[in-house]
Amino acid sequence: MAFIGKATSVLMSDRWSFESLGHSVGLNEFFANGASPLGPPLLAQYGDSFSRPVIETWLIMTAFTVVLLAATCFVLKRKSSAKS
């Protein structure tokens, strides 16, 4: 993936959800030891995407939630005070 794509994916919450789920179901082990001939190419393509600890991805997703919730509260407060 190009640099811009990698930088953009860091800011996407679905990337972290995907990595967390992949780690939880053991995709790296499945790609490496599964019977499918597609396993090794997929493992080469995704690299160490699913080796990150689940707690780390959950913390990243929690940070997304907190930041977006705070932004929503800010916008709602601003809009409600503008109507007063």
PDB file with SEQRES, HELIX, SHEET and CRYST1 records, atoms N, CA, C and O in Angstrom:
SEQRES   1 A   84  MET ALA PHE ILE GLY LYS ALA THR SER VAL LEU MET SER          
SEQRES   2 A   84  ASP ARG TRP SER PHE GLU SER LEU GLY HIS SER VAL GLY          
SEQRES   3 A   84  LEU ASN GLU PHE PHE ALA ASN GLY ALA SER PRO LEU GLY          
SEQRES   4 A   84  PRO PRO LEU LEU ALA GLN TYR GLY ASP SER PHE SER ARG          
SEQRES   5 A   84  PRO VAL ILE GLU THR TRP LEU ILE MET THR ALA PHE THR          
SEQRES   6 A   84  VAL VAL LEU LEU ALA ALA THR CYS PHE VAL LEU LYS ARG          
SEQRES   7 A   84  LYS SER SER ALA LYS SER                                      
HELIX    1 AA1 PHE A    3  VAL A   10  1                                   8    
HELIX    2 AA2 SER A   13  VAL A   25  1                                  13    
HELIX    3 AA3 LEU A   27  ASN A   33  1                                   7    
HELIX    4 AA4 GLY A   39  TYR A   46  1                                   8    
HELIX    5 AA5 VAL A   54  LYS A   83  1                                  30    
CRYST1    1.000    1.000    1.000  90.00  90.00  90.00 P 1           1          
ATOM      1  N   MET A   1       0.847  -1.174   0.000  1.00  0.00           N  
ATOM      2  CA  MET A   1       0.000   0.000   0.000  1.00  0.00           C  
ATOM      3  C   MET A   1       0.893   1.238   0.000  1.00  0.00           C  
ATOM      4  O   MET A   1       1.942   1.260   0.645  1.00  0.00           O  
ATOM      5  N   ALA A   2       0.476   2.247  -0.715  1.00  0.00           N  
ATOM      6  CA  ALA A   2       1.243   3.485  -0.786  1.00  0.00           C  
ATOM      7  C   ALA A   2       1.209   4.208   0.563  1.00  0.00           C  
ATOM      8  O   ALA A   2       0.363   3.927   1.412  1.00  0.00           O  
ATOM      9  N   PHE A   3       2.140   5.137   0.742  1.00  0.00           N  
ATOM     10  CA  PHE A   3       2.253   5.860   2.007  1.00  0.00           C  
ATOM     11  C   PHE A   3       0.957   6.570   2.380  1.00  0.00           C  
ATOM     12  O   PHE A   3       0.537   6.518   3.536  1.00  0.00           O  
ATOM     13  N   ILE A   4       0.326   7.225   1.427  1.00  0.00           N  
ATOM     14  CA  ILE A   4      -0.914   7.959   1.699  1.00  0.00           C  
ATOM     15  C   ILE A   4      -2.003   6.996   2.173  1.00  0.00           C  
ATOM     16  O   ILE A   4      -2.750   7.312   3.099  1.00  0.00           O  
ATOM     17  N   GLY A   5      -2.092   5.853   1.559  1.00  0.00           N  
ATOM     18  CA  GLY A   5      -3.074   4.842   1.971  1.00  0.00           C  
ATOM     19  C   GLY A   5      -2.815   4.340   3.375  1.00  0.00           C  
ATOM     20  O   GLY A   5      -3.750   4.175   4.158  1.00  0.00           O  
ATOM     21  N   LYS A   6      -1.547   4.092   3.706  1.00  0.00           N  
ATOM     22  CA  LYS A   6      -1.201   3.646   5.057  1.00  0.00           C  
ATOM     23  C   LYS A   6      -1.522   4.712   6.084  1.00  0.00           C  
ATOM     24  O   LYS A   6      -2.059   4.406   7.149  1.00  0.00           O  
ATOM     25  N   ALA A   7      -1.199   5.964   5.776  1.00  0.00           N  
ATOM     26  CA  ALA A   7      -1.479   7.062   6.705  1.00  0.00           C  
ATOM     27  C   ALA A   7      -2.980   7.241   6.908  1.00  0.00           C  
ATOM     28  O   ALA A   7      -3.436   7.497   8.022  1.00  0.00           O  
ATOM     29  N   THR A   8      -3.733   7.107   5.842  1.00  0.00           N  
ATOM     30  CA  THR A   8      -5.187   7.236   5.941  1.00  0.00           C  
ATOM     31  C   THR A   8      -5.782   6.088   6.749  1.00  0.00           C  
ATOM     32  O   THR A   8      -6.701   6.303   7.540  1.00  0.00           O  
ATOM     33  N   SER A   9      -5.275   4.885   6.562  1.00  0.00           N  
ATOM     34  CA  SER A   9      -5.841   3.731   7.265  1.00  0.00           C  
ATOM     35  C   SER A   9      -5.644   3.813   8.778  1.00  0.00           C  
ATOM     36  O   SER A   9      -6.432   3.248   9.536  1.00  0.00           O  
ATOM     37  N   VAL A  10      -4.604   4.509   9.220  1.00  0.00           N  
ATOM     38  CA  VAL A  10      -4.385   4.671  10.665  1.00  0.00           C  
ATOM     39  C   VAL A  10      -5.532   5.459  11.295  1.00  0.00           C  
ATOM     40  O   VAL A  10      -5.846   5.270  12.470  1.00  0.00           O  
ATOM     41  N   LEU A  11      -6.153   6.339  10.516  1.00  0.00           N  
ATOM     42  CA  LEU A  11      -7.234   7.175  11.021  1.00  0.00           C  
ATOM     43  C   LEU A  11      -8.619   6.550  10.848  1.00  0.00           C  
ATOM     44  O   LEU A  11      -9.626   7.196  11.137  1.00  0.00           O  
ATOM     45  N   MET A  12      -8.678   5.317  10.386  1.00  0.00           N  
ATOM     46  CA  MET A  12      -9.961   4.650  10.170  1.00  0.00           C  
ATOM     47  C   MET A  12     -10.219   3.628  11.273  1.00  0.00           C  
ATOM     48  O   MET A  12      -9.406   2.736  11.516  1.00  0.00           O  
ATOM     49  N   SER A  13     -11.347   3.772  11.923  1.00  0.00           N  
ATOM     50  CA  SER A  13     -11.657   2.873  13.035  1.00  0.00           C  
ATOM     51  C   SER A  13     -11.901   1.435  12.566  1.00  0.00           C  
ATOM     52  O   SER A  13     -11.635   0.492  13.311  1.00  0.00           O  
ATOM     53  N   ASP A  14     -12.404   1.258  11.345  1.00  0.00           N  
ATOM     54  CA  ASP A  14     -12.664  -0.105  10.882  1.00  0.00           C  
ATOM     55  C   ASP A  14     -11.386  -0.906  10.688  1.00  0.00           C  
ATOM     56  O   ASP A  14     -11.416  -2.135  10.761  1.00  0.00           O  
ATOM     57  N   ARG A  15     -10.271  -0.242  10.445  1.00  0.00           N  
ATOM     58  CA  ARG A  15      -8.992  -0.954  10.335  1.00  0.00           C  
ATOM     59  C   ARG A  15      -8.648  -1.628  11.662  1.00  0.00           C  
ATOM     60  O   ARG A  15      -8.244  -2.790  11.695  1.00  0.00           O  
ATOM     61  N   TRP A  16      -8.814  -0.884  12.749  1.00  0.00           N  
ATOM     62  CA  TRP A  16      -8.471  -1.418  14.064  1.00  0.00           C  
ATOM     63  C   TRP A  16      -9.450  -2.508  14.487  1.00  0.00           C  
ATOM     64  O   TRP A  16      -9.054  -3.475  15.138  1.00  0.00           O  
ATOM     65  N   SER A  17     -10.709  -2.364  14.128  1.00  0.00           N  
ATOM     66  CA  SER A  17     -11.694  -3.410  14.417  1.00  0.00           C  
ATOM     67  C   SER A  17     -11.343  -4.684  13.659  1.00  0.00           C  
ATOM     68  O   SER A  17     -11.401  -5.782  14.212  1.00  0.00           O  
ATOM     69  N   PHE A  18     -10.981  -4.528  12.395  1.00  0.00           N  
ATOM     70  CA  PHE A  18     -10.597  -5.660  11.548  1.00  0.00           C  
ATOM     71  C   PHE A  18      -9.374  -6.371  12.123  1.00  0.00           C  
ATOM     72  O   PHE A  18      -9.337  -7.600  12.184  1.00  0.00           O  
ATOM     73  N   GLU A  19      -8.377  -5.600  12.543  1.00  0.00           N  
ATOM     74  CA  GLU A  19      -7.179  -6.211  13.125  1.00  0.00           C  
ATOM     75  C   GLU A  19      -7.493  -6.940  14.420  1.00  0.00           C  
ATOM     76  O   GLU A  19      -6.975  -8.031  14.660  1.00  0.00           O  
ATOM     77  N   SER A  20      -8.332  -6.350  15.251  1.00  0.00           N  
ATOM     78  CA  SER A  20      -8.689  -6.981  16.515  1.00  0.00           C  
ATOM     79  C   SER A  20      -9.430  -8.297  16.289  1.00  0.00           C  
ATOM     80  O   SER A  20      -9.141  -9.301  16.939  1.00  0.00           O  
ATOM     81  N   LEU A  21     -10.380  -8.282  15.368  1.00  0.00           N  
ATOM     82  CA  LEU A  21     -11.118  -9.515  15.065  1.00  0.00           C  
ATOM     83  C   LEU A  21     -10.209 -10.568  14.441  1.00  0.00           C  
ATOM     84  O   LEU A  21     -10.305 -11.750  14.769  1.00  0.00           O  
ATOM     85  N   GLY A  22      -9.331 -10.139  13.545  1.00  0.00           N  
ATOM     86  CA  GLY A  22      -8.397 -11.080  12.926  1.00  0.00           C  
ATOM     87  C   GLY A  22      -7.487 -11.736  13.942  1.00  0.00           C  
ATOM     88  O   GLY A  22      -7.193 -12.927  13.841  1.00  0.00           O  
ATOM     89  N   HIS A  23      -7.037 -10.963  14.922  1.00  0.00           N  
ATOM     90  CA  HIS A  23      -6.199 -11.523  15.978  1.00  0.00           C  
ATOM     91  C   HIS A  23      -7.000 -12.479  16.856  1.00  0.00           C  
ATOM     92  O   HIS A  23      -6.505 -13.537  17.246  1.00  0.00           O  
ATOM     93  N   SER A  24      -8.234 -12.100  17.163  1.00  0.00           N  
ATOM     94  CA  SER A  24      -9.078 -12.923  18.038  1.00  0.00           C  
ATOM     95  C   SER A  24      -9.372 -14.295  17.446  1.00  0.00           C  
ATOM     96  O   SER A  24      -9.423 -15.288  18.172  1.00  0.00           O  
ATOM     97  N   VAL A  25      -9.565 -14.356  16.137  1.00  0.00           N  
ATOM     98  CA  VAL A  25      -9.867 -15.644  15.513  1.00  0.00           C  
ATOM     99  C   VAL A  25      -8.611 -16.366  15.027  1.00  0.00           C  
ATOM    100  O   VAL A  25      -8.707 -17.476  14.504  1.00  0.00           O  
ATOM    101  N   GLY A  26      -7.445 -15.761  15.190  1.00  0.00           N  
ATOM    102  CA  GLY A  26      -6.184 -16.416  14.849  1.00  0.00           C  
ATOM    103  C   GLY A  26      -5.906 -16.495  13.359  1.00  0.00           C  
ATOM    104  O   GLY A  26      -5.490 -17.542  12.863  1.00  0.00           O  
ATOM    105  N   LEU A  27      -6.129 -15.403  12.637  1.00  0.00           N  
ATOM    106  CA  LEU A  27      -5.912 -15.429  11.189  1.00  0.00           C  
ATOM    107  C   LEU A  27      -4.466 -15.676  10.800  1.00  0.00           C  
ATOM    108  O   LEU A  27      -4.210 -16.378   9.822  1.00  0.00           O  
ATOM    109  N   ASN A  28      -3.516 -15.122  11.535  1.00  0.00           N  
ATOM    110  CA  ASN A  28      -2.107 -15.371  11.185  1.00  0.00           C  
ATOM    111  C   ASN A  28      -1.787 -16.860  11.226  1.00  0.00           C  
ATOM    112  O   ASN A  28      -1.141 -17.383  10.318  1.00  0.00           O  
ATOM    113  N   GLU A  29      -2.237 -17.544  12.273  1.00  0.00           N  
ATOM    114  CA  GLU A  29      -1.998 -18.989  12.377  1.00  0.00           C  
ATOM    115  C   GLU A  29      -2.741 -19.747  11.296  1.00  0.00           C  
ATOM    116  O   GLU A  29      -2.226 -20.711  10.729  1.00  0.00           O  
ATOM    117  N   PHE A  30      -3.973 -19.298  11.013  1.00  0.00           N  
ATOM    118  CA  PHE A  30      -4.774 -19.956   9.982  1.00  0.00           C  
ATOM    119  C   PHE A  30      -4.125 -19.797   8.608  1.00  0.00           C  
ATOM    120  O   PHE A  30      -4.055 -20.756   7.840  1.00  0.00           O  
ATOM    121  N   PHE A  31      -3.652 -18.595   8.297  1.00  0.00           N  
ATOM    122  CA  PHE A  31      -2.986 -18.372   7.017  1.00  0.00           C  
ATOM    123  C   PHE A  31      -1.705 -19.189   6.913  1.00  0.00           C  
ATOM    124  O   PHE A  31      -1.389 -19.719   5.848  1.00  0.00           O  
ATOM    125  N   ALA A  32      -0.975 -19.292   8.003  1.00  0.00           N  
ATOM    126  CA  ALA A  32       0.307 -20.006   7.982  1.00  0.00           C  
ATOM    127  C   ALA A  32       0.130 -21.518   7.949  1.00  0.00           C  
ATOM    128  O   ALA A  32       0.885 -22.214   7.269  1.00  0.00           O  
ATOM    129  N   ASN A  33      -0.863 -22.036   8.679  1.00  0.00           N  
ATOM    130  CA  ASN A  33      -0.981 -23.488   8.849  1.00  0.00           C  
ATOM    131  C   ASN A  33      -2.231 -24.084   8.228  1.00  0.00           C  
ATOM    132  O   ASN A  33      -2.446 -25.291   8.337  1.00  0.00           O  
ATOM    133  N   GLY A  34      -3.059 -23.282   7.584  1.00  0.00           N  
ATOM    134  CA  GLY A  34      -4.294 -23.789   6.991  1.00  0.00           C  
ATOM    135  C   GLY A  34      -4.032 -24.601   5.742  1.00  0.00           C  
ATOM    136  O   GLY A  34      -2.930 -24.592   5.193  1.00  0.00           O  
ATOM    137  N   ALA A  35      -5.068 -25.306   5.301  1.00  0.00           N  
ATOM    138  CA  ALA A  35      -4.933 -26.175   4.137  1.00  0.00           C  
ATOM    139  C   ALA A  35      -5.114 -25.421   2.816  1.00  0.00           C  
ATOM    140  O   ALA A  35      -4.833 -25.970   1.751  1.00  0.00           O  
ATOM    141  N   SER A  36      -5.574 -24.185   2.875  1.00  0.00           N  
ATOM    142  CA  SER A  36      -5.824 -23.429   1.658  1.00  0.00           C  
ATOM    143  C   SER A  36      -4.515 -22.965   1.018  1.00  0.00           C  
ATOM    144  O   SER A  36      -3.603 -22.531   1.722  1.00  0.00           O  
ATOM    145  N   PRO A  37      -4.417 -23.054  -0.303  1.00  0.00           N  
ATOM    146  CA  PRO A  37      -3.223 -22.530  -0.978  1.00  0.00           C  
ATOM    147  C   PRO A  37      -3.172 -20.998  -0.954  1.00  0.00           C  
ATOM    148  O   PRO A  37      -2.138 -20.411  -1.270  1.00  0.00           O  
ATOM    149  N   LEU A  38      -4.263 -20.359  -0.587  1.00  0.00           N  
ATOM    150  CA  LEU A  38      -4.281 -18.900  -0.500  1.00  0.00           C  
ATOM    151  C   LEU A  38      -3.678 -18.383   0.797  1.00  0.00           C  
ATOM    152  O   LEU A  38      -3.405 -17.189   0.914  1.00  0.00           O  
ATOM    153  N   GLY A  39      -3.466 -19.253   1.766  1.00  0.00           N  
ATOM    154  CA  GLY A  39      -2.946 -18.839   3.065  1.00  0.00           C  
ATOM    155  C   GLY A  39      -1.610 -18.117   3.003  1.00  0.00           C  
ATOM    156  O   GLY A  39      -1.513 -16.993   3.496  1.00  0.00           O  
ATOM    157  N   PRO A  40      -0.578 -18.711   2.419  1.00  0.00           N  
ATOM    158  CA  PRO A  40       0.721 -18.036   2.366  1.00  0.00           C  
ATOM    159  C   PRO A  40       0.708 -16.696   1.628  1.00  0.00           C  
ATOM    160  O   PRO A  40       1.332 -15.748   2.104  1.00  0.00           O  
ATOM    161  N   PRO A  41       0.017 -16.574   0.472  1.00  0.00           N  
ATOM    162  CA  PRO A  41      -0.022 -15.249  -0.161  1.00  0.00           C  
ATOM    163  C   PRO A  41      -0.755 -14.213   0.700  1.00  0.00           C  
ATOM    164  O   PRO A  41      -0.346 -13.053   0.748  1.00  0.00           O  
ATOM    165  N   LEU A  42      -1.827 -14.620   1.378  1.00  0.00           N  
ATOM    166  CA  LEU A  42      -2.544 -13.685   2.246  1.00  0.00           C  
ATOM    167  C   LEU A  42      -1.682 -13.279   3.431  1.00  0.00           C  
ATOM    168  O   LEU A  42      -1.690 -12.119   3.841  1.00  0.00           O  
ATOM    169  N   LEU A  43      -0.945 -14.228   3.976  1.00  0.00           N  
ATOM    170  CA  LEU A  43      -0.044 -13.922   5.087  1.00  0.00           C  
ATOM    171  C   LEU A  43       1.037 -12.945   4.635  1.00  0.00           C  
ATOM    172  O   LEU A  43       1.410 -12.036   5.377  1.00  0.00           O  
ATOM    173  N   ALA A  44       1.532 -13.133   3.429  1.00  0.00           N  
ATOM    174  CA  ALA A  44       2.544 -12.208   2.898  1.00  0.00           C  
ATOM    175  C   ALA A  44       1.948 -10.821   2.664  1.00  0.00           C  
ATOM    176  O   ALA A  44       2.613  -9.809   2.887  1.00  0.00           O  
ATOM    177  N   GLN A  45       0.695 -10.779   2.215  1.00  0.00           N  
ATOM    178  CA  GLN A  45       0.064  -9.492   1.938  1.00  0.00           C  
ATOM    179  C   GLN A  45      -0.258  -8.727   3.214  1.00  0.00           C  
ATOM    180  O   GLN A  45       0.011  -7.530   3.309  1.00  0.00           O  
ATOM    181  N   TYR A  46      -0.835  -9.419   4.197  1.00  0.00           N  
ATOM    182  CA  TYR A  46      -1.229  -8.744   5.432  1.00  0.00           C  
ATOM    183  C   TYR A  46      -0.086  -8.618   6.424  1.00  0.00           C  
ATOM    184  O   TYR A  46      -0.169  -7.822   7.360  1.00  0.00           O  
ATOM    185  N   GLY A  47       0.958  -9.373   6.240  1.00  0.00           N  
ATOM    186  CA  GLY A  47       2.129  -9.270   7.119  1.00  0.00           C  
ATOM    187  C   GLY A  47       1.770  -9.525   8.575  1.00  0.00           C  
ATOM    188  O   GLY A  47       1.172 -10.548   8.909  1.00  0.00           O  
ATOM    189  N   ASP A  48       2.140  -8.584   9.435  1.00  0.00           N  
ATOM    190  CA  ASP A  48       1.890  -8.766  10.864  1.00  0.00           C  
ATOM    191  C   ASP A  48       0.637  -8.008  11.327  1.00  0.00           C  
ATOM    192  O   ASP A  48       0.544  -7.621  12.492  1.00  0.00           O  
ATOM    193  N   SER A  49      -0.316  -7.797  10.426  1.00  0.00           N  
ATOM    194  CA  SER A  49      -1.519  -7.022  10.753  1.00  0.00           C  
ATOM    195  C   SER A  49      -2.276  -7.595  11.947  1.00  0.00           C  
ATOM    196  O   SER A  49      -2.820  -6.839  12.752  1.00  0.00           O  
ATOM    197  N   PHE A  50      -2.317  -8.892  12.069  1.00  0.00           N  
ATOM    198  CA  PHE A  50      -3.133  -9.513  13.101  1.00  0.00           C  
ATOM    199  C   PHE A  50      -2.317  -9.975  14.302  1.00  0.00           C  
ATOM    200  O   PHE A  50      -2.807 -10.750  15.123  1.00  0.00           O  
ATOM    201  N   SER A  51      -1.091  -9.511  14.408  1.00  0.00           N  
ATOM    202  CA  SER A  51      -0.255  -9.926  15.536  1.00  0.00           C  
ATOM    203  C   SER A  51      -0.244  -8.909  16.669  1.00  0.00           C  
ATOM    204  O   SER A  51       0.328  -9.171  17.727  1.00  0.00           O  
ATOM    205  N   ARG A  52      -0.866  -7.754  16.464  1.00  0.00           N  
ATOM    206  CA  ARG A  52      -0.935  -6.718  17.499  1.00  0.00           C  
ATOM    207  C   ARG A  52      -1.827  -7.227  18.645  1.00  0.00           C  
ATOM    208  O   ARG A  52      -2.858  -7.844  18.381  1.00  0.00           O  
ATOM    209  N   PRO A  53      -1.458  -6.984  19.890  1.00  0.00           N  
ATOM    210  CA  PRO A  53      -2.292  -7.427  21.012  1.00  0.00           C  
ATOM    211  C   PRO A  53      -3.693  -6.811  20.940  1.00  0.00           C  
ATOM    212  O   PRO A  53      -3.847  -5.643  20.583  1.00  0.00           O  
ATOM    213  N   VAL A  54      -4.696  -7.596  21.279  1.00  0.00           N  
ATOM    214  CA  VAL A  54      -6.080  -7.145  21.201  1.00  0.00           C  
ATOM    215  C   VAL A  54      -6.310  -5.926  22.087  1.00  0.00           C  
ATOM    216  O   VAL A  54      -7.056  -5.022  21.708  1.00  0.00           O  
ATOM    217  N   ILE A  55      -5.686  -5.886  23.255  1.00  0.00           N  
ATOM    218  CA  ILE A  55      -5.886  -4.758  24.170  1.00  0.00           C  
ATOM    219  C   ILE A  55      -5.430  -3.456  23.522  1.00  0.00           C  
ATOM    220  O   ILE A  55      -6.025  -2.404  23.754  1.00  0.00           O  
ATOM    221  N   GLU A  56      -4.394  -3.522  22.724  1.00  0.00           N  
ATOM    222  CA  GLU A  56      -3.901  -2.315  22.047  1.00  0.00           C  
ATOM    223  C   GLU A  56      -4.927  -1.793  21.043  1.00  0.00           C  
ATOM    224  O   GLU A  56      -5.179  -0.589  20.983  1.00  0.00           O  
ATOM    225  N   THR A  57      -5.514  -2.685  20.260  1.00  0.00           N  
ATOM    226  CA  THR A  57      -6.520  -2.241  19.295  1.00  0.00           C  
ATOM    227  C   THR A  57      -7.774  -1.751  20.003  1.00  0.00           C  
ATOM    228  O   THR A  57      -8.420  -0.816  19.532  1.00  0.00           O  
ATOM    229  N   TRP A  58      -8.126  -2.363  21.119  1.00  0.00           N  
ATOM    230  CA  TRP A  58      -9.285  -1.891  21.885  1.00  0.00           C  
ATOM    231  C   TRP A  58      -9.018  -0.499  22.453  1.00  0.00           C  
ATOM    232  O   TRP A  58      -9.921   0.337  22.478  1.00  0.00           O  
ATOM    233  N   LEU A  59      -7.819  -0.242  22.898  1.00  0.00           N  
ATOM    234  CA  LEU A  59      -7.486   1.091  23.396  1.00  0.00           C  
ATOM    235  C   LEU A  59      -7.554   2.135  22.281  1.00  0.00           C  
ATOM    236  O   LEU A  59      -8.006   3.258  22.505  1.00  0.00           O  
ATOM    237  N   ILE A  60      -7.113   1.770  21.104  1.00  0.00           N  
ATOM    238  CA  ILE A  60      -7.187   2.682  19.958  1.00  0.00           C  
ATOM    239  C   ILE A  60      -8.643   2.964  19.609  1.00  0.00           C  
ATOM    240  O   ILE A  60      -9.007   4.110  19.345  1.00  0.00           O  
ATOM    241  N   MET A  61      -9.485   1.919  19.605  1.00  0.00           N  
ATOM    242  CA  MET A  61     -10.904   2.129  19.304  1.00  0.00           C  
ATOM    243  C   MET A  61     -11.589   2.944  20.399  1.00  0.00           C  
ATOM    244  O   MET A  61     -12.495   3.724  20.106  1.00  0.00           O  
ATOM    245  N   THR A  62     -11.175   2.779  21.643  1.00  0.00           N  
ATOM    246  CA  THR A  62     -11.723   3.581  22.743  1.00  0.00           C  
ATOM    247  C   THR A  62     -11.340   5.051  22.553  1.00  0.00           C  
ATOM    248  O   THR A  62     -12.152   5.943  22.799  1.00  0.00           O  
ATOM    249  N   ALA A  63     -10.118   5.297  22.120  1.00  0.00           N  
ATOM    250  CA  ALA A  63      -9.688   6.674  21.859  1.00  0.00           C  
ATOM    251  C   ALA A  63     -10.531   7.298  20.748  1.00  0.00           C  
ATOM    252  O   ALA A  63     -10.916   8.464  20.846  1.00  0.00           O  
ATOM    253  N   PHE A  64     -10.823   6.530  19.689  1.00  0.00           N  
ATOM    254  CA  PHE A  64     -11.709   7.019  18.637  1.00  0.00           C  
ATOM    255  C   PHE A  64     -13.070   7.403  19.226  1.00  0.00           C  
ATOM    256  O   PHE A  64     -13.610   8.463  18.910  1.00  0.00           O  
ATOM    257  N   THR A  65     -13.607   6.554  20.067  1.00  0.00           N  
ATOM    258  CA  THR A  65     -14.920   6.802  20.661  1.00  0.00           C  
ATOM    259  C   THR A  65     -14.909   8.070  21.502  1.00  0.00           C  
ATOM    260  O   THR A  65     -15.814   8.896  21.391  1.00  0.00           O  
ATOM    261  N   VAL A  66     -13.900   8.227  22.333  1.00  0.00           N  
ATOM    262  CA  VAL A  66     -13.819   9.403  23.204  1.00  0.00           C  
ATOM    263  C   VAL A  66     -13.679  10.686  22.382  1.00  0.00           C  
ATOM    264  O   VAL A  66     -14.364  11.673  22.651  1.00  0.00           O  
ATOM    265  N   VAL A  67     -12.806  10.675  21.398  1.00  0.00           N  
ATOM    266  CA  VAL A  67     -12.587  11.869  20.580  1.00  0.00           C  
ATOM    267  C   VAL A  67     -13.841  12.239  19.799  1.00  0.00           C  
ATOM    268  O   VAL A  67     -14.230  13.406  19.765  1.00  0.00           O  
ATOM    269  N   LEU A  68     -14.470  11.258  19.176  1.00  0.00           N  
ATOM    270  CA  LEU A  68     -15.664  11.547  18.384  1.00  0.00           C  
ATOM    271  C   LEU A  68     -16.845  11.952  19.265  1.00  0.00           C  
ATOM    272  O   LEU A  68     -17.641  12.805  18.872  1.00  0.00           O  
ATOM    273  N   LEU A  69     -16.968  11.354  20.447  1.00  0.00           N  
ATOM    274  CA  LEU A  69     -18.027  11.749  21.378  1.00  0.00           C  
ATOM    275  C   LEU A  69     -17.812  13.184  21.865  1.00  0.00           C  
ATOM    276  O   LEU A  69     -18.765  13.958  21.957  1.00  0.00           O  
ATOM    277  N   ALA A  70     -16.579  13.535  22.172  1.00  0.00           N  
ATOM    278  CA  ALA A  70     -16.271  14.897  22.605  1.00  0.00           C  
ATOM    279  C   ALA A  70     -16.563  15.891  21.478  1.00  0.00           C  
ATOM    280  O   ALA A  70     -17.099  16.970  21.734  1.00  0.00           O  
ATOM    281  N   ALA A  71     -16.224  15.547  20.258  1.00  0.00           N  
ATOM    282  CA  ALA A  71     -16.510  16.427  19.121  1.00  0.00           C  
ATOM    283  C   ALA A  71     -18.012  16.591  18.931  1.00  0.00           C  
ATOM    284  O   ALA A  71     -18.478  17.690  18.632  1.00  0.00           O  
ATOM    285  N   THR A  72     -18.769  15.524  19.098  1.00  0.00           N  
ATOM    286  CA  THR A  72     -20.226  15.594  18.981  1.00  0.00           C  
ATOM    287  C   THR A  72     -20.812  16.490  20.056  1.00  0.00           C  
ATOM    288  O   THR A  72     -21.674  17.320  19.767  1.00  0.00           O  
ATOM    289  N   CYS A  73     -20.357  16.337  21.294  1.00  0.00           N  
ATOM    290  CA  CYS A  73     -20.832  17.189  22.385  1.00  0.00           C  
ATOM    291  C   CYS A  73     -20.499  18.654  22.123  1.00  0.00           C  
ATOM    292  O   CYS A  73     -21.322  19.532  22.385  1.00  0.00           O  
ATOM    293  N   PHE A  74     -19.320  18.920  21.618  1.00  0.00           N  
ATOM    294  CA  PHE A  74     -18.912  20.288  21.300  1.00  0.00           C  
ATOM    295  C   PHE A  74     -19.830  20.903  20.247  1.00  0.00           C  
ATOM    296  O   PHE A  74     -20.291  22.034  20.401  1.00  0.00           O  
ATOM    297  N   VAL A  75     -20.091  20.158  19.182  1.00  0.00           N  
ATOM    298  CA  VAL A  75     -20.939  20.668  18.106  1.00  0.00           C  
ATOM    299  C   VAL A  75     -22.363  20.890  18.602  1.00  0.00           C  
ATOM    300  O   VAL A  75     -22.976  21.910  18.287  1.00  0.00           O  
ATOM    301  N   LEU A  76     -22.896  19.940  19.379  1.00  0.00           N  
ATOM    302  CA  LEU A  76     -24.257  20.094  19.889  1.00  0.00           C  
ATOM    303  C   LEU A  76     -24.376  21.280  20.841  1.00  0.00           C  
ATOM    304  O   LEU A  76     -25.365  22.012  20.805  1.00  0.00           O  
ATOM    305  N   LYS A  77     -23.377  21.469  21.686  1.00  0.00           N  
ATOM    306  CA  LYS A  77     -23.400  22.604  22.605  1.00  0.00           C  
ATOM    307  C   LYS A  77     -23.328  23.911  21.830  1.00  0.00           C  
ATOM    308  O   LYS A  77     -24.035  24.869  22.145  1.00  0.00           O  
ATOM    309  N   ARG A  78     -22.483  23.944  20.830  1.00  0.00           N  
ATOM    310  CA  ARG A  78     -22.325  25.155  20.018  1.00  0.00           C  
ATOM    311  C   ARG A  78     -23.622  25.497  19.274  1.00  0.00           C  
ATOM    312  O   ARG A  78     -24.028  26.658  19.214  1.00  0.00           O  
ATOM    313  N   LYS A  79     -24.269  24.457  18.703  1.00  0.00           N  
ATOM    314  CA  LYS A  79     -25.506  24.681  17.974  1.00  0.00           C  
ATOM    315  C   LYS A  79     -26.640  25.094  18.912  1.00  0.00           C  
ATOM    316  O   LYS A  79     -27.453  25.946  18.557  1.00  0.00           O  
ATOM    317  N   SER A  80     -26.701  24.502  20.097  1.00  0.00           N  
ATOM    318  CA  SER A  80     -27.772  24.836  21.021  1.00  0.00           C  
ATOM    319  C   SER A  80     -27.596  26.242  21.605  1.00  0.00           C  
ATOM    320  O   SER A  80     -28.589  26.918  21.874  1.00  0.00           O  
ATOM    321  N   SER A  81     -26.372  26.687  21.803  1.00  0.00           N  
ATOM    322  CA  SER A  81     -26.140  28.027  22.314  1.00  0.00           C  
ATOM    323  C   SER A  81     -26.350  29.082  21.227  1.00  0.00           C  
ATOM    324  O   SER A  81     -26.633  30.239  21.540  1.00  0.00           O  
ATOM    325  N   ALA A  82     -26.217  28.705  19.975  1.00  0.00           N  
ATOM    326  CA  ALA A  82     -26.444  29.636  18.872  1.00  0.00           C  
ATOM    327  C   ALA A  82     -27.940  29.940  18.700  1.00  0.00           C  
ATOM    328  O   ALA A  82     -28.311  31.014  18.226  1.00  0.00           O  
ATOM    329  N   LYS A  83     -28.785  28.991  19.088  1.00  0.00           N  
ATOM    330  CA  LYS A  83     -30.237  29.181  18.965  1.00  0.00           C  
ATOM    331  C   LYS A  83     -30.797  30.012  20.121  1.00  0.00           C  
ATOM    332  O   LYS A  83     -31.903  30.542  20.015  1.00  0.00           O  
ATOM    333  N   SER A  84     -30.067  30.130  21.197  1.00  0.00           N  
ATOM    334  CA  SER A  84     -30.565  30.861  22.373  1.00  0.00           C  
ATOM    335  C   SER A  84     -30.541  32.354  22.185  1.00  0.00           C  
ATOM    336  O   SER A  84     -30.929  33.096  23.088  1.00  0.00           O  
TER     337      SER A  84                                                      
END                                                                             
